[in-house]
Amino acid sequence: YMAAGQAARIASEMIGAGKSPSTPVAIVENASLENEQRIFTTLAGMAASSMKFSGPALLCVGEVFAVAVKEDAVADRSMHARTYVQIGSR
């Protein structure tokens, strides 16, 4: 859970072991809390992206996170649409 500080080493070791630098990565700070933040990147960009967080963060690596990027974008649009409808209906 505190892996963000080790992101450069982890990425380097994974790439060195044969994982593609373009492998999708999700970095989640303060998972499940009200102030949760997410960044979607690649294994090659994981170290630089993890520096944007100061709190506890999860490093999630794998192809499934390419799908998560799309679902996160859809959820954001859906949330904005619901907000718009609520404001428009008043």
Residue frames relative to the residue before (quaternion, step in Angstrom):
aa qw qx qy qz dx dy dz
Y 1.0000 0.0000 0.0000 0.0000 0.00 0.00 0.00
M 0.7273 0.3620 -0.2362 0.5331 3.60 1.12 -0.43
A 0.2768 0.8287 -0.4497 0.1857 3.56 1.19 0.56
A 0.4891 0.6951 -0.4388 0.2917 3.62 1.11 -0.43
G 0.6518 0.5227 -0.3133 0.4514 3.60 1.02 -0.71
Q 0.7124 0.4075 -0.2319 0.5221 3.56 1.27 -0.38
A 0.3147 0.8089 -0.4623 0.1817 3.60 1.30 0.10
A 0.6542 0.5148 -0.3300 0.4451 3.62 0.89 -0.84
R 0.6758 0.4856 -0.2916 0.4717 3.57 0.90 -0.91
I 0.6531 0.5181 -0.3101 0.4570 3.58 0.92 -0.92
A 0.6669 0.4954 -0.3034 0.4667 3.60 0.87 -0.94
S 0.6525 0.5237 -0.3112 0.4506 3.57 0.92 -0.91
E 0.6800 0.4837 -0.2891 0.4692 3.57 0.92 -0.89
M 0.6556 0.5044 -0.3203 0.4617 3.59 0.98 -0.79
I 0.6515 0.4905 -0.3115 0.4878 3.59 0.96 -0.83
G 0.6479 0.5281 -0.3049 0.4566 3.58 1.00 -0.85
A 0.6854 0.4644 -0.2705 0.4913 3.57 1.16 -0.61
G 0.6901 -0.5195 0.2658 0.4280 3.58 1.29 0.13
K 0.4776 0.6463 -0.4618 0.3754 3.60 1.22 0.01
S 0.5056 -0.6678 0.4560 0.3007 3.59 -0.93 0.87
P 0.5132 -0.6430 0.4695 0.3205 3.62 -0.98 0.78
S 0.6732 0.4905 -0.3005 0.4647 3.61 1.17 -0.43
T 0.3591 0.7339 -0.4970 0.2921 3.61 1.25 0.20
P 0.4713 -0.6918 0.4679 0.2836 3.61 -0.82 0.95
V 0.0842 -0.7774 0.6233 0.0092 3.54 -1.16 0.78
A 0.1254 -0.7349 0.6586 0.1026 3.55 -1.15 0.71
I 0.1139 -0.7539 0.6432 0.0698 3.56 -0.96 0.89
V 0.0598 -0.8164 0.5738 -0.0260 3.56 -0.62 1.16
E 0.1583 -0.7822 0.5998 0.0576 3.55 -0.63 1.18
N 0.8494 0.0625 -0.0829 0.5175 3.56 -1.03 0.87
A 0.0031 0.8525 -0.5216 0.0357 3.56 0.95 0.97
S 0.8540 0.1402 -0.1791 0.4680 3.52 -1.07 1.01
L 0.5929 0.5495 -0.3825 0.4475 3.59 1.22 0.15
E 0.6888 -0.4940 0.3380 0.4089 3.56 -1.25 0.37
N 0.7444 0.3774 -0.2092 0.5096 3.59 1.08 -0.70
E 0.2196 0.7927 -0.5323 0.2003 3.60 1.14 0.62
Q 0.0338 -0.7704 0.6365 0.0113 3.54 -1.09 0.82
R 0.1374 -0.7929 0.5913 0.0525 3.56 -1.12 0.75
I 0.0541 -0.7385 0.6698 0.0546 3.50 -1.23 0.66
F 0.1780 -0.7485 0.6297 0.1079 3.55 -1.01 0.86
T 0.0814 0.7897 -0.5943 0.1289 3.54 -0.82 1.09
T 0.4979 -0.5976 0.4993 0.3818 3.56 -1.16 -0.59
L 0.6869 -0.4504 0.3548 0.4466 3.54 -1.29 0.17
A 0.6405 0.5298 -0.3193 0.4551 3.60 1.03 -0.79
G 0.7569 0.3775 -0.2045 0.4928 3.62 1.06 -0.67
M 0.4049 0.7652 -0.4394 0.2396 3.56 1.29 -0.10
A 0.6621 0.5195 -0.3231 0.4328 3.61 0.84 -0.90
A 0.6879 0.4740 -0.2847 0.4701 3.59 0.85 -0.97
S 0.6735 0.5015 -0.3008 0.4521 3.59 0.93 -0.86
S 0.6489 0.5348 -0.3290 0.4298 3.60 0.99 -0.75
M 0.5852 0.5945 -0.3687 0.4100 3.60 1.18 -0.46
K 0.5744 0.6018 -0.3701 0.4134 3.60 1.26 -0.27
F 0.6937 0.4526 -0.2600 0.4963 3.58 1.29 -0.28
S 0.2188 -0.7723 0.5811 0.1342 3.55 -1.12 0.69
G 0.6825 0.4778 -0.2863 0.4732 3.59 1.18 -0.44
P 0.7234 -0.3941 0.3088 0.4754 3.56 -1.28 -0.12
A 0.0137 -0.8177 0.5741 -0.0389 3.56 -0.91 0.92
L 0.3368 -0.6990 0.5976 0.2021 3.50 -1.24 0.66
L 0.2037 -0.7294 0.6381 0.1392 3.56 -1.10 0.76
C 0.0467 -0.8094 0.5844 -0.0349 3.57 -0.49 1.23
V 0.0573 -0.8342 0.5470 -0.0395 3.57 -0.46 1.23
G 0.5502 0.6191 -0.4579 0.3230 3.57 -0.91 0.90
E 0.6926 -0.5079 0.3369 0.3858 3.52 -1.29 0.45
V 0.5761 0.6094 -0.3831 0.3872 3.59 1.07 -0.62
F 0.6419 0.5466 -0.3336 0.4218 3.61 1.10 -0.55
A 0.5010 0.5919 -0.4420 0.4509 3.60 1.25 -0.05
V 0.6420 0.4926 -0.3059 0.5016 3.57 1.11 -0.72
A 0.6234 0.5598 -0.3400 0.4270 3.59 1.00 -0.80
V 0.5948 0.5586 -0.3642 0.4490 3.60 1.05 -0.70
K 0.6829 0.4796 -0.2889 0.4692 3.58 0.86 -0.96
E 0.6710 0.4944 -0.3061 0.4601 3.59 0.91 -0.87
D 0.6244 0.5332 -0.3370 0.4607 3.59 1.04 -0.75
A 0.6515 0.5060 -0.3129 0.4707 3.60 0.96 -0.81
V 0.6471 0.5017 -0.3182 0.4777 3.59 0.99 -0.80
A 0.6452 0.5189 -0.3234 0.4581 3.59 0.96 -0.84
D 0.6382 0.5214 -0.3293 0.4608 3.60 0.98 -0.80
R 0.6638 0.4842 -0.3124 0.4767 3.60 0.91 -0.88
S 0.6406 0.5330 -0.3185 0.4518 3.56 0.98 -0.85
M 0.6463 0.5145 -0.3197 0.4641 3.57 0.96 -0.88
H 0.6692 0.4908 -0.3040 0.4679 3.59 0.89 -0.90
A 0.6304 0.5319 -0.3351 0.4555 3.57 1.01 -0.76
R 0.6536 0.4994 -0.3186 0.4712 3.59 0.91 -0.85
T 0.6412 0.5135 -0.3288 0.4659 3.58 0.95 -0.83
Y 0.6470 0.5227 -0.3170 0.4558 3.55 0.94 -0.89
V 0.6636 0.5016 -0.3074 0.4621 3.59 0.90 -0.89
Q 0.6511 0.5113 -0.3204 0.4604 3.57 0.96 -0.82
I 0.6643 0.4828 -0.3079 0.4803 3.58 0.92 -0.83
G 0.6900 0.5027 -0.2770 0.4410 3.57 0.94 -0.92
S 0.6904 0.4950 -0.2821 0.4458 3.58 1.12 -0.56
R 0.5622 0.6206 -0.3896 0.3835 3.58 1.22 -0.11
